[in-house]
Amino acid sequence: MYCQRDVDRWAAGREHWNAWARGLLANKVVRERAGNWAELANVDFSEYAFDEKADFKGFIFPHDARFYRTVFVKGADFCGATFSGRAGFDRTEFRDDVLFILAKFLGEASFINAHFVRGAGLTKVRFEGASNFSAVKSEGPFLLTESEFLQVPDFFRASFLAGLRLEDIAVPKPDIFLFTGEKKIAAHYRALKKIAIESHDHKRELEFFAGELIERRGNDDPKFSAAYVFGFIYELLADFGRSLMRPFYWWLGSLAAFSFLYSFIASQTFSLYRDVSSGFWGCLGKGLYLSFLNSLPVIGFSVGDRREGVLKYLFGEPNAMSLWMDVLFILQNLWSAILIFLFLLSLRNHFKIK
């Protein structure tokens, strides 16, 4: 139930409210030692009905603020407000537009089961603590553009009938190559991914999908299982299908590595088709060409005569080559095929090709 003292203080206006809040904050340490800080600093508007537009613009809430089951009949304005403690808007009903532009939530922000009948503007809001939007229902536009979350928000079972705008929001990214994630955080990323799909925000969809895969490690994906291992490989080679250049750079690097390997082996091999004194550097050009052919699945083997000439130059008669050379060629061919596939997958993701 709401506290009438808090309602009266709000009705007196922002200057009166903020003078009270700043006075409390100035003596916070003393009040905490006396044990009555929470009692004096908490505010409670639970189950109160604001019949007119509620103006909380620029208000400072010194500690916890409760708006449980509060009804805002004609909307509310929390622009620039500062919530120093927990801000609880659980089961709150906003029947008209509500604005939180440039608001700051220094503690937990909870909107569990909140109902937004019309638009909600949470643009450029800073959430420093945990933020929970579980089971939120929004019937109008819901804007989170340019807002910053210092912890991954929870949007489990949230419903946005008119869509959710996610442009330029900042959500923490998991550590790269994380060995053990948190199942709860993986669920948060999964809910965000679902919202991004519904909002047709493909870039955010890929970002949240990557976060989910990383945080699943060690729980949904048991350690050293196939999903666990391939998740690391997918991250290393293609950043979960988000990077075009990473598989390309891996392909270039392997092209160079195999060319050096072929040239080194050739420099240790006798061939009637080249000068014995040519050595490693004399073989490098042909080794690079052979590596290039092997790095192009199917295409590289279609130039049979040229390829055979290169093999003769480097290793002598092809029939005299070691079986291990064939194995090496196949390995490079398979490795290059994987990298080309990952490049094409990233290309598809980048342009959202169906």
C-alpha positions as a printed NumPy array, in Angstrom:
array([[  0.   ,   0.   ,   0.   ],
       [  1.25 ,   3.479,  -0.851],
       [  2.595,   5.912,   1.721],
       [  0.557,   9.132,   1.87 ],
       [  3.617,  11.054,   3.039],
       [  5.399,  10.167,  -0.22 ],
       [  2.368,  11.154,  -2.271],
       [  2.196,  14.538,  -0.515],
       [  5.914,  15.082,  -0.975],
       [  5.591,  14.35 ,  -4.704],
       [  2.609,  16.731,  -4.982],
       [  4.774,  19.523,  -3.513],
       [  6.934,  19.422,  -6.642],
       [ 10.411,  18.486,  -7.791],
       [ 12.364,  21.156,  -5.894],
       [ 10.789,  20.176,  -2.587],
       [ 11.313,  16.471,  -3.303],
       [ 14.939,  16.798,  -4.401],
       [ 15.823,  19.023,  -1.415],
       [ 14.541,  16.241,   0.838],
       [ 16.41 ,  13.567,  -1.156],
       [ 19.713,  15.458,  -1.201],
       [ 19.477,  16.112,   2.52 ],
       [ 19.082,  12.395,   3.166],
       [ 21.922,  11.43 ,   0.839],
       [ 24.224,  13.952,   2.539],
       [ 23.668,  12.129,   5.838],
       [ 23.5  ,   8.604,   4.45 ],
       [ 26.457,   7.266,   6.414],
       [ 25.073,   8.612,   9.686],
       [ 21.62 ,   7.156,   8.961],
       [ 23.083,   3.785,   8.014],
       [ 24.99 ,   3.637,  11.293],
       [ 21.809,   4.552,  13.144],
       [ 20.02 ,   1.723,  11.322],
       [ 17.151,   3.831,   9.97 ],
       [ 18.444,   4.687,   6.488],
       [ 16.059,   2.413,   4.553],
       [ 13.093,   3.474,   6.665],
       [ 13.717,   7.158,   5.935],
       [ 14.891,   6.912,   2.325],
       [ 12.525,   4.343,   0.788],
       [  9.475,   5.645,  -1.061],
       [  6.296,   3.697,  -1.726],
       [  3.603,   4.432,  -4.321],
       [  2.273,   0.861,  -4.41 ],
       [ -1.334,   0.541,  -5.6  ],
       [ -1.686,   4.303,  -5.944],
       [ -3.614,   5.613,  -8.967],
       [ -2.291,   8.78 , -10.617],
       [ -5.405,  10.252, -12.253],
       [ -3.426,  13.017, -13.945],
       [ -0.103,  12.748, -15.725],
       [  2.538,  11.887, -13.141],
       [  5.498,  14.245, -13.436],
       [  8.643,  12.702, -11.929],
       [ 10.963,  14.495, -14.344],
       [ 14.408,  14.967, -12.788],
       [ 13.366,  13.428,  -9.436],
       [ 16.024,  11.869,  -7.218],
       [ 15.03 ,   8.698,  -5.4  ],
       [ 17.548,   8.334,  -2.536],
       [ 16.985,   4.599,  -2.005],
       [ 14.389,   1.996,  -3.027],
       [ 11.301,   3.158,  -4.936],
       [  8.211,   0.938,  -5.004],
       [  5.564,   1.342,  -7.679],
       [  4.015,  -2.11 ,  -7.248],
       [  0.579,  -2.274,  -8.948],
       [  0.644,   1.5  ,  -9.4  ],
       [ -1.685,   2.808, -12.095],
       [ -0.69 ,   5.75 , -14.277],
       [ -3.976,   6.722, -15.908],
       [ -2.683,   9.562, -18.085],
       [  0.911,   8.548, -18.453],
       [  4.093,   9.461, -16.63 ],
       [  7.328,  11.366, -17.155],
       [ 10.474,   9.988, -15.47 ],
       [ 12.905,  11.745, -17.829],
       [ 16.229,  12.422, -16.129],
       [ 15.129,  10.735, -12.891],
       [ 17.747,   9.012, -10.752],
       [ 16.896,   5.789,  -8.904],
       [ 19.624,   5.278,  -6.319],
       [ 18.332,   1.945,  -5.014],
       [ 15.984,  -0.715,  -6.301],
       [ 13.268,   0.592,  -8.622],
       [ 10.263,  -1.726,  -8.538],
       [  7.618,  -1.281, -11.237],
       [  6.275,  -4.832, -10.935],
       [  2.692,  -5.204, -12.188],
       [  2.552,  -1.46 , -12.809],
       [  0.01 ,  -0.308, -15.396],
       [  0.867,   2.554, -17.723],
       [ -2.36 ,   3.447, -19.538],
       [ -0.811,   6.291, -21.537],
       [  2.63 ,   7.176, -22.832],
       [  5.5  ,   6.908, -20.357],
       [  8.972,   8.398, -20.736],
       [ 12.217,   7.427, -18.986],
       [ 14.568,   9.297, -21.328],
       [ 18.03 ,   9.846, -19.759],
       [ 16.918,   8.207, -16.506],
       [ 19.521,   6.403, -14.372],
       [ 18.918,   3.159, -12.507],
       [ 21.857,   2.805, -10.123],
       [ 20.425,  -0.325,  -8.503],
       [ 18.11 ,  -3.079,  -9.679],
       [ 15.341,  -2.119, -12.12 ],
       [ 12.344,  -4.452, -12.073],
       [  9.414,  -4.252, -14.489],
       [  8.081,  -7.789, -14.   ],
       [  4.556,  -8.135, -15.418],
       [  4.355,  -4.397, -16.105],
       [  1.729,  -3.399, -18.668],
       [  2.349,  -0.599, -21.175],
       [ -0.919,   0.193, -22.932],
       [  0.611,   2.823, -25.218],
       [  4.15 ,   3.95 , -26.033],
       [  7.179,   3.625, -23.765],
       [ 10.32 ,   5.677, -24.327],
       [ 13.392,   4.349, -22.525],
       [ 15.89 ,   6.102, -24.754],
       [ 19.421,   6.781, -23.458],
       [ 18.653,   5.14 , -20.117],
       [ 21.516,   3.772, -18.016],
       [ 20.926,   0.521, -16.121],
       [ 23.816,  -0.081, -13.73 ],
       [ 22.273,  -2.973, -11.792],
       [ 20.25 ,  -6.008, -12.786],
       [ 17.259,  -5.202, -14.98 ],
       [ 14.261,  -7.485, -15.24 ],
       [ 11.56 ,  -7.077, -17.887],
       [ 10.122, -10.586, -17.51 ],
       [  6.545, -10.995, -18.747],
       [  6.293,  -7.3  , -19.689],
       [  3.392,  -6.613, -22.028],
       [  3.605,  -3.621, -24.323],
       [  0.833,  -2.772, -26.758],
       [  2.482,   0.326, -28.208],
       [  5.978,   1.174, -29.464],
       [  8.72 ,   0.362, -26.956],
       [ 11.981,   2.255, -27.466],
       [ 15.271,   1.222, -25.87 ],
       [ 17.469,   3.027, -28.381],
       [ 20.901,   4.146, -27.149],
       [ 20.281,   2.729, -23.678],
       [ 23.119,   1.127, -21.736],
       [ 22.928,  -2.067, -19.68 ],
       [ 25.876,  -2.908, -17.434],
       [ 24.346,  -6.366, -16.845],
       [ 22.528,  -8.524, -19.389],
       [ 18.796,  -7.72 , -19.024],
       [ 16.113, -10.369, -18.595],
       [ 13.26 , -10.246, -21.141],
       [ 11.887, -13.75 , -20.539],
       [  8.31 , -14.063, -21.847],
       [  8.179, -10.338, -22.64 ],
       [  5.642,  -9.377, -25.288],
       [  5.958,  -6.344, -27.555],
       [  2.946,  -6.208, -29.867],
       [  4.159,  -3.11 , -31.714],
       [  7.811,  -4.125, -31.697],
       [ 10.858,  -3.182, -29.666],
       [ 13.486,  -0.735, -30.97 ],
       [ 17.01 ,  -1.876, -30.073],
       [ 19.188,   0.469, -32.133],
       [ 22.534,   1.308, -30.551],
       [ 21.783,  -0.291, -27.183],
       [ 24.815,  -1.425, -25.195],
       [ 24.595,  -4.9  , -23.668],
       [ 27.604,  -6.573, -21.987],
       [ 29.38 ,  -9.091, -24.171],
       [ 30.65 , -12.336, -22.643],
       [ 34.375, -12.926, -22.379],
       [ 35.838, -14.365, -25.561],
       [ 36.792, -18.043, -25.389],
       [ 34.972, -18.375, -22.068],
       [ 35.342, -21.925, -20.702],
       [ 32.307, -21.97 , -18.393],
       [ 29.295, -19.722, -18.821],
       [ 26.208, -19.038, -16.715],
       [ 22.982, -20.818, -17.596],
       [ 20.903, -17.865, -16.403],
       [ 22.792, -15.406, -18.611],
       [ 22.423, -17.77 , -21.584],
       [ 18.647, -17.65 , -21.047],
       [ 18.794, -13.838, -20.992],
       [ 20.624, -13.788, -24.335],
       [ 18.121, -16.306, -25.734],
       [ 15.2  , -14.032, -24.812],
       [ 16.997, -11.031, -26.335],
       [ 17.629, -13.023, -29.511],
       [ 13.906, -13.832, -29.763],
       [ 13.027, -10.143, -29.425],
       [ 15.616,  -9.184, -32.047],
       [ 14.104, -11.725, -34.463],
       [ 10.611, -10.35 , -33.875],
       [ 11.921,  -6.807, -34.358],
       [ 13.733,  -7.822, -37.577],
       [ 17.026,  -6.603, -36.089],
       [ 19.377,  -9.072, -37.772],
       [ 22.609,  -7.584, -36.425],
       [ 21.409,  -7.839, -32.812],
       [ 20.07 , -11.313, -33.476],
       [ 23.565, -12.526, -34.411],
       [ 25.112, -10.714, -31.445],
       [ 22.721, -12.257, -28.916],
       [ 23.042, -15.686, -30.563],
       [ 26.815, -15.512, -30.059],
       [ 26.329, -14.517, -26.41 ],
       [ 23.96 , -17.436, -25.859],
       [ 26.401, -19.955, -27.354],
       [ 29.263, -18.691, -25.188],
       [ 27.23 , -18.696, -21.959],
       [ 25.913, -22.228, -22.652],
       [ 29.395, -23.655, -22.256],
       [ 29.824, -25.955, -19.301],
       [ 26.061, -26.201, -18.597],
       [ 23.699, -26.768, -21.538],
       [ 26.77 , -27.753, -23.552],
       [ 28.751, -30.065, -21.197],
       [ 32.501, -29.582, -21.143],
       [ 34.358, -31.274, -23.994],
       [ 31.145, -32.412, -25.662],
       [ 30.896, -32.017, -29.444],
       [ 28.807, -28.834, -29.093],
       [ 31.298, -27.422, -26.573],
       [ 34.348, -28.085, -28.782],
       [ 32.76 , -26.984, -32.061],
       [ 31.505, -23.837, -30.338],
       [ 35.117, -22.846, -29.647],
       [ 36.11 , -23.668, -33.23 ],
       [ 33.213, -21.652, -34.645],
       [ 34.184, -18.689, -32.458],
       [ 37.865, -18.935, -33.385],
       [ 37.39 , -19.282, -37.123],
       [ 34.377, -17.076, -37.871],
       [ 33.204, -15.268, -34.708],
       [ 29.963, -17.269, -34.831],
       [ 29.269, -16.377, -38.445],
       [ 29.61 , -12.627, -37.867],
       [ 33.058, -12.041, -39.357],
       [ 33.773, -12.041, -43.084],
       [ 37.474, -11.368, -42.747],
       [ 38.373, -13.892, -40.055],
       [ 37.845, -17.035, -42.211],
       [ 39.474, -15.205, -45.147],
       [ 42.561, -14.405, -43.063],
       [ 42.697, -18.023, -41.843],
       [ 42.505, -19.142, -45.488],
       [ 45.349, -16.79 , -46.498],
       [ 47.439, -17.903, -43.518],
       [ 46.963, -21.584, -44.323],
       [ 47.766, -20.876, -47.979],
       [ 51.114, -19.395, -46.944],
       [ 51.826, -22.122, -44.36 ],
       [ 51.211, -24.986, -46.786],
       [ 53.258, -23.286, -49.512],
       [ 56.22 , -23.04 , -47.116],
       [ 55.693, -26.678, -46.093],
       [ 55.572, -27.914, -49.677],
       [ 58.658, -25.871, -50.571],
       [ 60.583, -27.227, -47.604],
       [ 59.688, -30.846, -48.42 ],
       [ 60.585, -30.262, -52.085],
       [ 63.965, -28.787, -51.122],
       [ 64.724, -32.093, -49.373],
       [ 63.499, -34.171, -52.333],
       [ 65.413, -35.085, -55.516],
       [ 63.703, -34.2  , -58.809],
       [ 64.956, -34.586, -62.377],
       [ 62.763, -31.675, -63.421],
       [ 64.599, -28.906, -61.586],
       [ 68.087, -27.808, -60.613],
       [ 69.249, -29.611, -57.481],
       [ 70.803, -26.386, -56.205],
       [ 67.516, -24.492, -56.388],
       [ 66.87 , -25.145, -52.692],
       [ 63.948, -23.872, -50.626],
       [ 63.647, -20.436, -52.213],
       [ 63.831, -21.885, -55.705],
       [ 60.843, -24.097, -54.887],
       [ 58.775, -21.423, -53.146],
       [ 57.018, -20.088, -56.261],
       [ 55.829, -23.522, -57.347],
       [ 55.005, -24.399, -53.748],
       [ 52.787, -21.336, -53.494],
       [ 51.024, -22.263, -56.731],
       [ 50.449, -25.843, -55.557],
       [ 49.126, -24.582, -52.229],
       [ 46.771, -22.23 , -54.062],
       [ 45.404, -25.071, -56.2  ],
       [ 44.92 , -27.295, -53.148],
       [ 43.108, -24.495, -51.327],
       [ 40.385, -24.368, -53.994],
       [ 38.258, -27.51 , -53.623],
       [ 37.317, -29.124, -56.949],
       [ 38.56 , -26.119, -58.967],
       [ 42.202, -26.715, -58.055],
       [ 42.096, -30.323, -59.275],
       [ 40.438, -29.382, -62.577],
       [ 43.739, -28.015, -63.983],
       [ 45.236, -31.476, -64.152],
       [ 48.127, -30.895, -66.583],
       [ 49.399, -27.767, -64.855],
       [ 49.113, -29.393, -61.454],
       [ 51.001, -32.469, -62.629],
       [ 53.78 , -30.257, -63.996],
       [ 54.138, -28.499, -60.64 ],
       [ 54.239, -31.839, -58.808],
       [ 56.979, -33.122, -61.13 ],
       [ 59.013, -29.977, -60.597],
       [ 58.758, -30.176, -56.823],
       [ 58.739, -33.898, -56.048],
       [ 59.718, -35.748, -59.202],
       [ 57.434, -38.332, -60.746],
       [ 53.976, -38.201, -59.081],
       [ 53.933, -41.995, -58.757],
       [ 57.078, -41.795, -56.655],
       [ 55.574, -39.387, -54.122],
       [ 55.017, -40.523, -50.581],
       [ 51.476, -41.463, -49.543],
       [ 51.793, -38.817, -46.842],
       [ 51.899, -36.109, -49.49 ],
       [ 48.474, -37.203, -50.75 ],
       [ 47.205, -37.103, -47.173],
       [ 48.628, -33.594, -46.802],
       [ 46.908, -32.455, -50.011],
       [ 43.565, -33.855, -48.838],
       [ 43.909, -32.205, -45.42 ],
       [ 44.555, -28.819, -47.002],
       [ 41.651, -29.332, -49.36 ],
       [ 39.254, -30.16 , -46.503],
       [ 40.564, -27.339, -44.303],
       [ 40.129, -24.814, -47.121],
       [ 36.619, -26.121, -47.839],
       [ 35.653, -25.495, -44.201],
       [ 37.045, -21.953, -44.292],
       [ 35.324, -21.139, -47.586],
       [ 32.05 , -22.491, -46.181],
       [ 32.421, -20.283, -43.084],
       [ 33.196, -17.274, -45.281],
       [ 30.071, -17.889, -47.377],
       [ 28.027, -18.405, -44.195],
       [ 29.246, -15.064, -42.821],
       [ 28.466, -13.461, -46.182],
       [ 24.943, -14.873, -46.008],
       [ 24.527, -13.62 , -42.431],
       [ 25.872, -10.183, -43.268],
       [ 23.409,  -9.645, -46.096],
       [ 20.712, -11.839, -44.559],
       [ 20.425, -13.983, -47.675],
       [ 17.685, -16.588, -47.394]])
